[in-house]
Amino acid sequence: MKLYNLKNYCEQINFLKAVKMGLGNNQGLFFPLNLPKIPKKKLQEIIEMDFLTRSVKILSILIGSEIKTSELKKYVKQAFSFPGPKIVPVTKNISCCELFHGPTLAFKDFGARFMAQIISHLNKKNNTTTILTATSGDTGAAVAHAFYKSKNVRVIILYPKGKISTLQEALFCTLGENITTIAIDGSFDECQALVKQAFNDNKLRQETGLNSANSINISRLLAQVCYFFEAYALTKQKKKLVIAVPCGNFGNLTAGLLAKSMGLPIQSFIAATNANDTVPRFLKTGIWNPYNCISTISNAMDISRPNNWPRVTELFSRKKWNLNKLGFGSVSDQITTQTLLDLQKIGYISEPHAAVAYQLLKNQIKKDEFGLFLGTAHPAKFKNIIDKVLNINIPLPKTLAEPSTLPILSHYMKPNFEKLKKFLKS
Ligand SMILES: *Cc1c(COP(=O)(O)O)cnc(C)c1O
């Protein structure tokens, strides 16, 4: 697989190098040079396969010969070793595609766990990797669990002290072993700024083998392509399929569009955001004008400068698709809350991120279409909001209940780069 840097077409590298580097020169994203399309007859065969067999097939079509199929099989099996997507009917013509049955109850498990397999493949030659990531919640947990006990990998996760929920904190700050967590006395932006500073320090990067594991990493996106195929296979609908995606950094949507580019018959997508509506405003007006980030109840989508958007526009232009055909919309907290109640009334307990997508899908779906909205996280992860809004006491799954009884192992640090640097070198 060859990929090029979106900011410098001449920088072209293979898949494994792209996973290792994360970003190219000038902070450019890597994008596939070839966009393989599966012939119709073959597509039918692939759709009929089981999830794991099909995922190996799709990833080998994308990645090519860089990783032996026998090895890829092993990696996919280890990465996706949890219940895959589930389609749950919500109304007559809309179902939720639940992607949250993995170890940290969010769709990020698919991408993070596949990336962990590729990193350990790269580390076979005894390199060591330091994964340094900032998190406002879900990414930290998915990455920590994906790399837990990986050989030659040290994981360091920064998070804003007191600004993530106690359930979220317990999920990744109680693991120990090769997972180190640091509560930063500051905001999420300050955590992210520290990570950026570390990546800009070439010497430090070399010495510690830094990698970030966030959704700019191409391995995460490729893994996510697999569940769109599974969603299609499980839906078994004769109607045209439209998928509403709750978007933050737009990695999930990019993966869905890649699946479509491979020939998966998805009629259209709806890019759903909360009040952080840079993309919906851009699609409406043609003007890219990010405002300051606003805190909402769908906090994993509180991003006003989405990292993966350049990949979305590149794909539309490469495929000669019309960007006007991309559905979009933004939903306020007030309407999201109302939507959660509406969903409860029709018998489906959801959470704020999926509710944003459902709300737009419900309003935009046409008669001849069948709709899926992506359930990106388990509602119990947002117990504090869900219990209050729906007046219920949502039970905690074991994955959340157990860690919340364990001691928090986090270090504590002021947002100071020299201190972090010293820590990374130690
Ligand atoms: C990360 C996340 C999103 C946003 O996904 P992107 O790929 O960044 O667009 C949406 N919902 C939940 C629950 C998340 O954790």
The ligand as a Gaussian input file, in Angstrom:
#p B3LYP/6-31G(d) Opt

LIG

0 1
 C      -14.540000       9.667000      19.252000
 C      -16.017000       9.669000      19.338000
 C      -16.829000      10.245000      18.324000
 C      -16.248000      10.991000      17.149000
 O      -15.645000      10.153000      16.212000
 P      -14.661000      10.713000      15.097000
 O      -14.140000       9.554000      14.368000
 O      -13.596000      11.493000      15.813000
 O      -15.483000      11.626000      14.223000
 C      -18.207000      10.134000      18.442000
 N      -18.777000       9.520000      19.499000
 C      -18.034000       8.966000      20.494000
 C      -18.726000       8.337000      21.637000
 C      -16.634000       9.015000      20.449000
 O      -15.911000       8.480000      21.444000

